[in-house]
Structure formats: structure tokens, C-alpha cells
């Protein structure tokens, strides 16, 4: 029974959720910005290409260092956001579990 969340842990969960709201919003903004930049990165790489056909320019753009940098930045942004999202989900679940447990105790359903 010692692994069950207590009021202190519930408080920590709520505090974490409140404090991580801004972080989550910033990370979501970074992911959105990365996604919006993809077209720009590809277009700039195509413009810099010396190839004649559009297909060859597109192929070269996707093989460019600028695109690779975009992919790395996008993967990092999504990864950071997902880690925060999962931590927040865990805190929500712990709090909901504590709330249900506390409610059942106060109703005398469990000792």
C-alpha cells in the first residue's frame, strides 16, 4: 500500500502540471514553427540548385544540408514535446488515481 499516491504527491502532480503549461506551449510552438519552415527550407535549397529540371532540384533539395538540419531540429522539437506530454499525462493519471482513492476513502468504501 505504500506505493499509493498521497496528498503530497497529488500536490506535486498539480504543481508540475501548472508549471509545465508554459513549457508545453513553447514546445508546441517550436514544433509548429519547424513544420512551417519545411517548405521554406526546400524552396531555398531548390533555388540554390544548379540543376535544370524541377525533379532534380527537388531531389537535391531533399539531400541538402539545410534539409538535414531541418529534419534534426524537427525531430528534436517533437521529441522534447512528447517527453513533456508524457510526463504531464503521467502526472494527470497519478492525480486522478489519488482523487479517486481519496474519494473512495472519504465515502468509507475502502479503509
C-alpha positions, 0 to 999 in steps of 0.5 A: 500500500505504500506505493499509493499516491498521497496528498503530497504527491497529488500536490506535486502532480498539480504543481508540475502540471501548472508549471509545465503549461508554459513549457508545453506551449513553447514546445508546441510552438517550436514544433509548429514553427519547424513544420512551417519552415519545411517548405521554406527550407526546400524552396531555398535549397531548390533555388540554390540548385544548379540543376535544370529540371524541377525533379532534380532540384527537388531531389537535391533539395531533399539531400541538402544540408539545410534539409538535414538540419531541418529534419534534426531540429524537427525531430528534436522539437517533437521529441522534447514535446512528447517527453513533456506530454508524457510526463504531464499525462503521467502526472494527470493519471497519478492525480486522478488515481489519488482523487479517486482513492481519496474519494473512495476513502472519504465515502468509507468504501475502502479503509 
